[in-house]
Amino acid sequence: MKSADLARLFAKITVYARRFAGEIAAADFFAGLRDQFISVWTLITRIPLPRKLCPPKFALPTAEALALMPVAGGLFGALATVVPALSVRAGLPDIAAAWFACGLYTVLGWGLHLDGWGDLWDGFGSGRRGDELRRVMKDPRTGVFGVAGIVLALAAKASLLPEGGAAHWPVICALSGSVGRFGGTVAARLGKYPWENGMARDIVRGFGGYQLFRSFVFTCVMLPLAPFAWIAGMILSTAAGAALAVWANERLGGVNGDVIGASSVLGELLVMAVCAL
């Protein structure tokens, strides 16, 4: 990167930081942050929140709210792994408890991102492009490639998790659930959305540089858990999200919800690999 490009990047980050500081100073900042978090939490997990906090009708998160996905993902990852980690202390073998953790994480998370991961594998395996590729990915039936991709993702997680030690599972899954989902926000930022309909339309079209900056700031909450793993994971997750966005823009014509979900799953796997090492 040239010095002029670095200067422009630094100037943008400075503008974003000042804008964010101004938002924090606003009287309704934390109330808005709470509502954004609730919308994302409701999307990615079925773990209930107090009824008085829940809106009367579910609405998809806005682009601003998507920036909180790493926070919601980190908290969800930690909560979903507590019981499996305790089951190891009760005598359950590590590998069985790891599969238990993967199953619980999938069930409590609606299988949302894993569904996008499977759809992406089906699309990739079809060898098609453009609208034909999108039709394959939108088909509610899962093909052989989709099933293979889901099995491989679950098997990789169940194999990597025991390497970190059961006592550290909540931390590992908090880190992977947060940093991995940052990769999904990178895909949203770099993607284009040329279609008129779709769940991710407003998110992708509205997710700009400032929203990615907010997402980065919120992901920094997980940095104290494991600084080296966080840094390495952020690099790998960012690269994964960017690579999938470039691929989707060229082969699919843009980035949809499946690509965002698949980027999150790939980011999670990479972070877990770092933790296992």
N, C-alpha and C positions, 0 to 999 in steps of 0.2 A: 504494500500500500504506500502510495506516494505521500510526501509530507503535506501537500495541499489537501489530499483526501483525509488525512488524519486531523488536520486543522478543522475541516468542515464537520467531521464526526464529533470532535470535541465541542465545537460550537453548538451542535444539535443537542448533545447530551447536557450541556450547560443550560440551554433553553428548557429542555424537558425537566431538569432538576428544579429550576425556578418555578416552573408551572406546577410541579408536584408539591413543592413547598407551599405554594399559594393555596392548593387544594386542602392540604393538611390544616392550614390556618383557618379555613372556612368553618363556620359553626356546625354545619350539617355534614361534615366530612365523614365522621365515624358512623353516623346513621346510614348514609349512602353506602359506605363500605360494608356494613352489616347486611343490607339488602342485596348487594351484589354477591356477597359470599353465600347467602342463602340460596340465591338462584343457581349458582354453580354447584353448591353442595347437593341440591335437589336433583340436579342433572346427573351427577356422576355417582351418587350413592343412594341406597334405600335406607340408610341409617336415619331414623327419625329425629327431627328437631322438635323443641317445644312447640306445641300447636299455636301458641299466641305469636310466635315468630314467623310462621309459615303464611305465605300469601293465600288468599281464597282460591286462586286459580294459578296453576303452573304456567310460567312463561319462560321461553328460552332465554338464556343469558345474553346480554348485549355484548358488544365488542369490549366495552369498558370492564364488564364483569368477568369476561374470559381471562383477563389479566390476573385474576385471583385463583385461577385453576391450580397453579402450583401450591398455593396455601391449602386449599381444600383437599388436593390430592395427597399432600404430605400428612395432613391430619388423618385422613381416611386410611392411608397406608399403615400408620402406626396403630390405629384402633383395630383394624381388621386382623392384625398379626398378634395381638396380645394373648388371646386365648390359645392359638396354636403354639406360641412360645411357652406358655405355662404347661401345655400338655406334654412337652418334652420333659419338664421337671417331674411330671407325674409318671413318667416311664415310657411314653410313646416314642418309638424310634424317630430319629431326626428326619429321615426321608419321608416317613408316613406323615409326620407333623408338617413337613414342608408342602406336601400335596394337599393336606388339610388347609393350610394357609392359602394356597393358590385357589382352591375351590371356594373358600369363604370369601376371598377377595373378589372373585369373579361374580359370585351370587350377590354379595352386598353392593357390588358396583354395577349391577344390571348387565354385566358383560358388555358394557357400552363400547369401550375402546377396543376390546378384543373382537367385537363384531366388525368394527372398521378394519382391523388388522386382517381378519379372515376375508372380508370383501376385497381388500387390496390384493391379497394373494390370489383370489379367484380371477381378478382382473388381469394381474400380471401373467398368470398361467394361461389366460386365453390368447395372449399374443396380439390382441386387438388394440385399436387406437381410437381416440376421439369419442364420438357419440356411441359407437359400438362397445367400446371399453366401459363407458359409463353405464350402459344398459346391463352389462354383465355384473358390474359392481352393485347396481341397484336391485338386482334379482334377489328376492327374499330367500330363494333356495341357495344353500351353500354347496359348492362343488368340491371335488377331490382336493384341489389346491387350497381352497379355503380351510377345509378340515385339517389338512396337513400343516398349514401355517399355524392354526390354533393349537394343535397338539404340540408342535415344536416349541411354541412360545411358552406353554404351560410346563412342558418338560424342562426347558431351559431354566425357568424360574425355580422349579422344584429341585433342580440339580445345583443351582448356584446358591440358593438360600442357606442350606446346611453348612456351606463353607464359611459363613460368617459367624457361626455359633448362635444357638437359640436365644441366648441372653441378649444378643444384639439385633434380633429380628425386627422389633418395632422401630429401631433407629434406621436400619437398612431400608425398610419399606417406607418409612417416612421420607428418607432421602430420595429413594427411587420414585416414589409416588409424586414428589414435588419436582425434582430436577428433570425426571422423565417427561412430565407434562409441560415443562418449559419448552421442550422440543416441539410439542404440539402448537404452542403459541408462535414459535419461529416459523413453522409451516404456514400458519394463518397469516403472518405478516408478509411472507414472501410469495404467497399464493395469489392468484387472481380468481375471480368467480364470474364467468361469463354467462351463466345460466340465469333464467328469470325466476326459477323456483328452487327450493331446497332449504333444509334446516339451517345450513351454515352460511346462507347467502349474506345476511346482514352482518354476521360476525366477521367473515373474511373481508367483505368490502369496507367494513368500518375499522378494521384492525391495522392501525398505522404504527409509525415509529414510536409515538408517545405511549401507546398501549403496550408495546413490547418493552419499553423502558419500565413501565409500571410492573409488568410481569417479572422482569429481572429483579427489581427492588423487592418484590414480595417473595421471590425465590431465595433471596439472601437471608431470609428468616431461618433457613435450614443450614446455613453455613457453619454455625458453631457446633453442630452435631458431629461433623467429620470434615474438617476444612480441606484436606487433600482430596478425599473422595468427592466432595462437592465441586471443587475446581475441575478435576478430571472429568467428572460426570457432566458438568455444564458444557465443557468443550465438546465431548462426544455427543451429547444430546442436541446441542445446537447444530453440529455438523449433520446429524441424522435428520433433523427436521428440515434443514436447508436442502439436503440431497433429495429427500422425498418431495419437497415442494417443487424443486427444479424438474424432477422426473414427471410429476403430475402435470405441471404447466405445459410440458412438452408433449407428453403422451396422452393425457386425459383432456387437456385443454384448460385445466385450472385445478384448484385445491378445494375439495369438498369436506364434509364432516368425516368421511371414511379416512381420508388422508391425514387429517388432524388426529384422529384416534390412533391410526397406525403409527404415526410419528411419536405419540405418547408411549405406546407399547414398546417400540424400538428403543426409545430413550430409557424406559424403565429397565429393559434388559441390559443395556450398556452400563447403567449405573450399578446394577446388581453385580455385573461382571467385575467392575472396578472394586466394589466392596469385597467380593470373593478373593480378589488378588491381595 
